[in-house]
Amino acid sequence: MKIIDNKKDYYDYLASIYGIDELVVYNRRGSVTLNSDKVLPHGMEYYFSNRILFQDKPLSDKHYWNLRSIAKQREAKDVKHKYGKTWKEGDIYHFILEVGYTHYRFEVERWIDEGKCKCAHVNSTLIDTMKDVQQRYSDIPMCIIPCQAQYWRWSQDERWEEINNMMVHRVENPILSGTFIPKLVSPTDIWQNLYEYLSSLRDKPFIDTRSDVQKLESAGFDKKTSFRNVK
């Protein structure tokens, strides 16, 4: 795979190992750098920033049915506990990293210590990996999708829906090396998912939707003169 960009990401080095396939090109120009210790695009700071943010607050006690953490709910559903038991929980945020036909679903929990606002605690979890997804969010090879995630205790169903408002936006072609993601997703997986997706685009059949007249005109015929009844 050939990558076109003026920035480097943590999986780029694999080009020197796998070689460069000139027929499979990832045009990553216009990529967006995400870095946990620097200014981030609006909406991304709650996923990646290590700084204390305006909405950060101390942990609170929550009953099972009030938990927003999918990780905590999954863990608690198989454990016997008293009806009044509570769990400590901070603010919970979810997003999907879409890489080709693979979705990496993440949960981020943020909180600060009571009366000690020197730093933010950020706990990042890869909830699960969904391969061979049939419906992608974006036509861009790699994209971060901010989501609202819900978990239903009794049916154990989950719903992940893209957040669609003016405050949070997708990030297309993100540069991930300055985030926690390289610790949870291997560079080989990113590379292979991108390569598979970009290769599949080359295999899609071309469907010619032009009319017969448009096809003839593209071949050099003039509709006004080429088909006259010349005697």
C-alpha positions as CSV (number, residue, x, y, z in Angstrom):
1,M,0.0,0.0,0.0
2,K,1.2,3.5,-0.8
3,I,0.4,6.3,1.6
4,I,0.2,9.9,0.4
5,D,0.6,12.4,3.3
6,N,3.0,14.8,4.8
7,K,2.5,13.4,8.3
8,K,3.5,10.0,9.8
9,D,1.4,7.6,11.8
10,Y,2.3,4.6,13.9
11,Y,1.5,2.0,11.2
12,D,3.3,3.7,8.3
13,Y,6.6,1.9,9.0
14,L,5.0,-1.3,7.7
15,A,5.4,-0.1,4.1
16,S,9.1,-1.0,4.5
17,I,8.2,-4.5,5.6
18,Y,5.3,-5.3,3.3
19,G,6.5,-3.2,0.4
20,I,4.6,-0.5,-1.5
21,D,1.8,-1.6,-3.8
22,E,1.4,1.3,-6.3
23,L,-2.0,0.1,-7.2
24,V,-3.4,0.4,-3.7
25,V,-3.1,4.0,-2.6
26,Y,-4.3,5.6,0.7
27,N,-4.6,9.3,-0.1
28,R,-4.4,10.6,3.5
29,R,-3.7,14.3,2.6
30,G,-5.6,16.6,4.9
31,S,-5.2,14.2,7.8
32,V,-5.9,15.4,11.3
33,T,-3.3,15.0,14.1
34,L,-4.7,13.9,17.4
35,N,-2.5,14.3,20.4
36,S,-3.4,13.7,24.0
37,D,-1.3,16.6,25.3
38,K,-2.1,19.2,22.8
39,V,-5.1,21.2,21.5
40,L,-7.6,18.8,19.8
41,P,-10.4,19.4,17.3
42,H,-13.6,20.4,19.1
43,G,-15.4,17.4,20.6
44,M,-12.3,15.1,20.5
45,E,-10.9,16.5,23.7
46,Y,-13.2,14.4,25.8
47,Y,-11.9,11.2,24.1
48,F,-8.2,12.0,24.1
49,S,-7.1,14.9,26.2
50,N,-5.3,14.4,29.5
51,R,-5.9,17.9,30.7
52,I,-8.8,18.8,33.0
53,L,-11.8,19.9,31.0
54,F,-14.7,22.0,32.0
55,Q,-17.2,19.1,32.4
56,D,-14.8,16.8,34.3
57,K,-16.1,16.1,37.8
58,P,-15.4,13.5,40.7
59,L,-16.7,9.9,40.6
60,S,-20.2,9.4,41.7
61,D,-22.1,6.4,43.1
62,K,-24.5,4.8,40.6
63,H,-26.9,1.9,40.7
64,Y,-26.6,-0.7,38.0
65,W,-29.6,0.7,36.0
66,N,-28.0,4.2,36.0
67,L,-24.6,3.2,34.8
68,R,-23.6,4.6,31.4
69,S,-20.4,2.5,31.2
70,I,-21.0,-0.5,28.9
71,A,-17.8,-2.1,30.3
72,K,-19.2,-1.9,33.8
73,Q,-22.6,-3.2,32.8
74,R,-21.2,-6.2,31.0
75,E,-19.1,-7.0,34.0
76,A,-21.9,-6.6,36.5
77,K,-24.5,-8.6,34.6
78,D,-22.9,-11.9,35.5
79,V,-22.1,-11.1,39.1
80,K,-24.6,-11.6,41.9
81,H,-25.0,-8.4,44.0
82,K,-27.5,-6.8,46.3
83,Y,-30.2,-4.6,44.8
84,G,-28.8,-1.5,46.5
85,K,-25.2,-2.0,45.4
86,T,-23.6,1.0,43.7
87,W,-20.5,1.4,41.4
88,K,-18.2,4.4,41.1
89,E,-18.5,6.0,37.7
90,G,-17.1,9.1,36.0
91,D,-18.3,10.7,32.8
92,I,-18.6,8.2,30.0
93,Y,-17.9,8.8,26.3
94,H,-18.0,6.4,23.3
95,F,-16.7,6.5,19.8
96,I,-16.0,4.1,16.9
97,L,-12.8,4.0,15.0
98,E,-13.8,2.9,11.5
99,V,-10.9,1.3,9.6
100,G,-12.0,-0.1,6.3
101,Y,-14.6,-2.8,7.1
102,T,-13.7,-3.0,10.8
103,H,-15.2,-1.1,13.6
104,Y,-13.2,-0.6,16.9
105,R,-15.7,0.5,19.6
106,F,-14.1,2.5,22.4
107,E,-15.3,3.7,25.8
108,V,-13.6,6.5,27.7
109,E,-14.2,7.3,31.3
110,R,-13.1,10.6,32.8
111,W,-13.0,12.0,36.3
112,I,-11.1,14.2,38.7
113,D,-10.3,13.7,42.4
114,E,-12.5,15.5,44.9
115,G,-10.8,18.7,46.0
116,K,-7.6,17.8,44.0
117,C,-8.0,19.3,40.5
118,K,-4.4,18.8,39.4
119,C,-5.0,16.3,36.7
120,A,-7.7,14.3,35.0
121,H,-8.0,10.5,35.2
122,V,-8.7,9.0,31.8
123,N,-9.5,5.3,31.5
124,S,-9.8,4.1,27.9
125,T,-11.2,0.7,27.0
126,L,-11.5,-1.1,23.7
127,I,-15.1,-2.5,24.1
128,D,-15.0,-4.8,21.1
129,T,-13.9,-5.2,17.5
130,M,-16.5,-5.8,14.8
131,K,-15.1,-7.2,11.5
132,D,-16.7,-7.4,8.0
133,V,-19.2,-4.7,8.8
134,Q,-21.8,-4.4,6.1
135,Q,-22.7,-0.7,6.6
136,R,-19.9,1.8,7.0
137,Y,-20.4,5.4,8.3
138,S,-18.0,7.1,5.9
139,D,-16.5,6.7,2.4
140,I,-13.1,7.7,3.9
141,P,-10.8,4.7,4.6
142,M,-10.4,5.7,8.3
143,C,-12.7,7.8,10.4
144,I,-13.5,8.5,14.1
145,I,-17.3,8.4,14.7
146,P,-18.5,10.0,18.0
147,C,-21.4,7.9,19.3
148,Q,-24.1,7.7,21.9
149,A,-24.1,4.1,23.2
150,Q,-26.8,2.4,25.2
151,Y,-27.0,-1.0,26.9
152,W,-30.2,-2.8,27.9
153,R,-29.7,-5.0,30.9
154,W,-32.6,-7.5,30.4
155,S,-32.0,-8.2,26.7
156,Q,-28.3,-7.5,26.8
157,D,-28.6,-5.5,23.6
158,E,-26.5,-2.6,22.7
159,R,-27.2,0.4,20.4
160,W,-24.4,2.6,19.0
161,E,-25.7,5.7,17.2
162,E,-23.6,8.5,15.7
163,I,-23.8,11.8,17.6
164,N,-25.2,14.3,15.1
165,N,-25.0,17.8,16.4
166,M,-23.0,21.1,16.1
167,M,-20.7,20.3,19.0
168,V,-19.2,17.0,17.9
169,H,-18.0,16.0,14.5
170,R,-16.4,13.1,12.8
171,V,-12.6,13.2,12.2
172,E,-11.6,11.8,8.8
173,N,-8.1,10.4,8.3
174,P,-7.0,10.8,11.9
175,I,-3.3,10.6,12.8
176,L,-3.4,8.3,15.9
177,S,0.2,8.0,17.1
178,G,-0.3,10.7,19.8
179,T,-3.3,8.9,21.4
180,F,-4.0,5.8,23.5
181,I,-5.1,3.8,20.4
182,P,-1.7,2.4,19.5
183,K,-1.6,0.6,22.9
184,L,-5.0,-1.1,22.1
185,V,-4.9,-1.7,18.3
186,S,-1.8,-3.1,16.7
187,P,-0.3,-1.3,13.7
188,T,-0.5,-4.5,11.7
189,D,-4.3,-4.6,12.1
190,I,-4.7,-1.0,11.0
191,W,-2.5,-1.6,7.9
192,Q,-4.3,-4.8,6.9
193,N,-7.7,-3.3,7.4
194,L,-6.8,-0.3,5.2
195,Y,-5.2,-2.5,2.6
196,E,-8.2,-4.8,2.4
197,Y,-10.7,-1.9,2.0
198,L,-8.7,0.0,-0.6
199,S,-8.1,-3.2,-2.6
200,S,-11.8,-3.9,-2.6
201,L,-12.5,-0.5,-4.2
202,R,-10.4,-1.6,-7.2
203,D,-12.5,-4.8,-7.6
204,K,-15.9,-3.0,-7.8
205,P,-17.3,-3.3,-11.3
206,F,-17.8,-0.1,-13.3
207,I,-21.4,0.5,-14.2
208,D,-21.9,2.8,-17.2
209,T,-24.9,4.9,-16.5
210,R,-24.6,7.0,-19.7
211,S,-27.3,7.0,-22.3
212,D,-26.7,5.6,-25.8
213,V,-26.3,9.1,-27.2
214,Q,-23.8,10.0,-24.5
215,K,-21.8,6.9,-25.3
216,L,-21.7,7.7,-29.0
217,E,-20.7,11.3,-28.3
218,S,-17.9,10.1,-26.1
219,A,-16.7,8.0,-29.1
220,G,-16.5,11.1,-31.3
221,F,-19.9,11.1,-33.0
222,D,-21.8,14.4,-33.3
223,K,-25.5,13.9,-32.5
224,K,-26.5,16.7,-34.9
225,T,-24.5,15.6,-38.0
226,S,-23.4,12.0,-37.7
227,F,-26.9,10.5,-38.0
228,R,-28.4,12.8,-40.7
229,N,-29.9,11.0,-43.8
230,V,-27.3,12.2,-46.2
231,K,-28.2,11.6,-49.9
